[in-house]
Amino acid sequence: MWTKTRITQLLGIDRPILLAPLGGGPSTPALVAAVSEAGGIGTLAGGYLTPEKLRDDIAAVRAMTERPFIVNLFALQTPPMPPREVLERANRALDRYRDELGIAHAPLPERFEEDFAKQVEVVIEAKPAAFSFTFGIPRAEVLDACRRAGIPTIGTATHLDEGKALQDAGVDAVTAQGVEAGGHRGTFLGAPERGHVGTLGLVTQLVNTLTIPVIAAGGIMNGRGIAAVLALGADAAALGTAFMLAPEAGTSAPYRQALKSGGRHITALTTAFSGKEARGIVNRFLAENAGREMPAYPYQNALTRDIRAAAAKAGRAEFLSLWAGQAAALAEELPARELVARFVRETEEAVQRLSP
Ligand SMILES: Cc1cc2nc3c(=O)[nH]c(=O)nc-3n(C[C@H](O)[C@H](O)[C@H](O)COP(=O)(O)O)c2cc1C
């Protein structure tokens, strides 16, 4: 039975279908709860949230469902802050976009990222069905604290060595994030190019090498994709872009328009918005800044924040980070519950077709 896997057992869910974490707005408590209610499992993306907002969002999910859900954070080994003049130069290079949007030339931000240790405290206190993370491996104390609290941990790997490092660190499962995936690459070992492995190649290697369960992510948009990764040996599929047009998603209006536009299947990896490689629909900001040197994540991310916020408000998709996977053209505007029901039906059909 495709519906019973090590992941459905670990998380206490009916179907091995995950709403992938969608930080920066799309994964609202309502979307997370709807996917969990439908028999899959939602992931609350907490990486960009203050500890207080994270606590509130977890409470909001709990008010909507008693079903299990996952909380996701960024386990980033923060690189040293670049010299002030480098940040100033990078910030001034963005002023032409601020001028077009009619907003002030922002000074350097005071803070560049959220306090991971405080976010983790909130997660441990809340005891979600699992704690998932990307961009690295949390310190052993954090993983130990999760183990003591009975919270399974799920890391993100973009190549084989990252999968091995995560398993060696004692995590309970690994998300295999193929290069097709929308949003930031989780890559944390070696050059970014090492993580440019397709979902098919990555899942197969991780399943063959690791003993812990593998969750496949990247380019999965329907039940045929779910059946495909289960056939590769994955214990679950995580879908991100497929949920971004659901009415429950917090995807902004111009972002939704871009996801419905004729150019939505033209995506590229870029460091322009955040300093860390991420896949998004190609737009003017991405094209104009291709190949340019910029401060690493989280510094560039903090510098562009006011531009992205103003662009969302003004309906200017050309300045937004339009994170989306390579199969974005297949995203459908349906309530999350209907999407999950459809994915279950399609997976069933695909499995039947292959083994009549
Ligand atoms: C808008 C957006 C935001 C994302 N935010 C996060 C995040 O906060 N944490 C994370 O681990 N992955 C994040 N990702 C990556 C997804 O969890 C997942 O790997 C990806 O969506 C899978 O590929 P797909 O979009 O083709 O389904 C994000 C992806 C998108 C599209």
The ligand as a MOL file (V3000), in Angstrom:
LIG
                    3D

  0  0  0     0  0            999 V3000
M  V30 BEGIN CTAB
M  V30 COUNTS 31 33 0 0 0
M  V30 BEGIN ATOM
M  V30 1 C 7.9400 30.5540 -2.0230 0
M  V30 2 C 8.8260 29.4680 -1.5030 0
M  V30 3 C 9.3130 29.5810 -0.2090 0
M  V30 4 C 10.1230 28.5650 0.3300 0
M  V30 5 N 10.5360 28.6730 1.6300 0
M  V30 6 C 11.2040 27.6410 2.2080 0
M  V30 7 C 11.5100 27.6600 3.6090 0
M  V30 8 O 11.1760 28.6060 4.3380 0
M  V30 9 N 12.1650 26.5900 4.1220 0
M  V30 10 C 12.5320 25.4990 3.3460 0
M  V30 11 O 13.0970 24.5430 3.8750 0
M  V30 12 N 12.2550 25.4660 2.0210 0
M  V30 13 C 11.5890 26.4940 1.4530 0
M  V30 14 N 11.2590 26.4290 0.1060 0
M  V30 15 C 11.5750 25.2120 -0.6610 0
M  V30 16 C 10.3790 24.2590 -0.5800 0
M  V30 17 O 10.1650 23.8470 0.7430 0
M  V30 18 C 10.5430 23.0090 -1.4600 0
M  V30 19 O 11.8400 22.5020 -1.4010 0
M  V30 20 C 10.1710 23.2970 -2.9170 0
M  V30 21 O 9.0180 24.0910 -2.9890 0
M  V30 22 C 9.9370 21.9950 -3.6740 0
M  V30 23 O 9.8880 22.2110 -5.0580 0
M  V30 24 P 8.5360 22.6120 -5.8650 0
M  V30 25 O 8.3310 24.0520 -5.5560 0
M  V30 26 O 8.8830 22.3350 -7.2690 0
M  V30 27 O 7.4310 21.7530 -5.2990 0
M  V30 28 C 10.4650 27.4440 -0.4570 0
M  V30 29 C 9.9830 27.3510 -1.7730 0
M  V30 30 C 9.1690 28.3370 -2.2970 0
M  V30 31 C 8.6300 28.1690 -3.6910 0
M  V30 END ATOM
M  V30 BEGIN BOND
M  V30 1 1 1 2
M  V30 2 1 2 3
M  V30 3 2 2 30
M  V30 4 2 3 4
M  V30 5 1 4 5
M  V30 6 1 4 28
M  V30 7 2 5 6
M  V30 8 1 6 7
M  V30 9 1 6 13
M  V30 10 2 7 8
M  V30 11 1 7 9
M  V30 12 1 9 10
M  V30 13 2 10 11
M  V30 14 1 10 12
M  V30 15 2 12 13
M  V30 16 1 13 14
M  V30 17 1 14 15
M  V30 18 1 14 28
M  V30 19 1 15 16
M  V30 20 1 16 17
M  V30 21 1 16 18
M  V30 22 1 18 19
M  V30 23 1 18 20
M  V30 24 1 20 21
M  V30 25 1 20 22
M  V30 26 1 22 23
M  V30 27 1 23 24
M  V30 28 2 24 25
M  V30 29 1 24 26
M  V30 30 1 24 27
M  V30 31 2 28 29
M  V30 32 1 29 30
M  V30 33 1 30 31
M  V30 END BOND
M  V30 END CTAB
M  END
